[in-house]
Amino acid sequence: MDILHQRGSATVAGVMEALPDPPSYSAVRATLRVLEGKGQVMHSAEDRKSVV
């Protein structure tokens, strides 16, 4: 959440770049989907990438 708050928006890859020891791509993606399901973040499609 801190990364998204600082950047305003980010892709999964962008979130992973900001983490010192990132988990797998699918773990980050799943976390963002959970946050979206709880209404904490929203996503949009830009150039075939999901941006939250």
JOJO-V536848 format. One record per backbone hydrogen bond with DSSP energy under -0.5 kcal/mol. CO is the residue of the C=O (numbers start at 1). NH is the residue of the N-H. E is the energy in kcal/mol with one decimal. If there is no record, write none. Layout:
# JOJO-V536848
CO | NH | E
CO | NH | E
This chain:
# JOJO-V536848
1 | 5 | -2.6
2 | 6 | -2.7
3 | 7 | -2.5
4 | 8 | -2.3
10 | 52 | -2.4
11 | 15 | -2.3
12 | 16 | -2.5
13 | 17 | -2.2
14 | 18 | -1.3
15 | 19 | -0.8
16 | 19 | -0.8
19 | 22 | -0.6
24 | 28 | -2.0
25 | 29 | -2.6
26 | 30 | -2.3
27 | 31 | -2.1
28 | 32 | -2.4
29 | 33 | -2.0
30 | 34 | -2.2
31 | 35 | -2.4
32 | 36 | -2.2
33 | 37 | -2.6
34 | 38 | -1.6
35 | 40 | -2.6
35 | 41 | -0.8
36 | 39 | -1.5
44 | 46 | -0.6
44 | 51 | -3.1
46 | 49 | -1.8
49 | 46 | -3.0
49 | 51 | -0.6
51 | 44 | -2.3
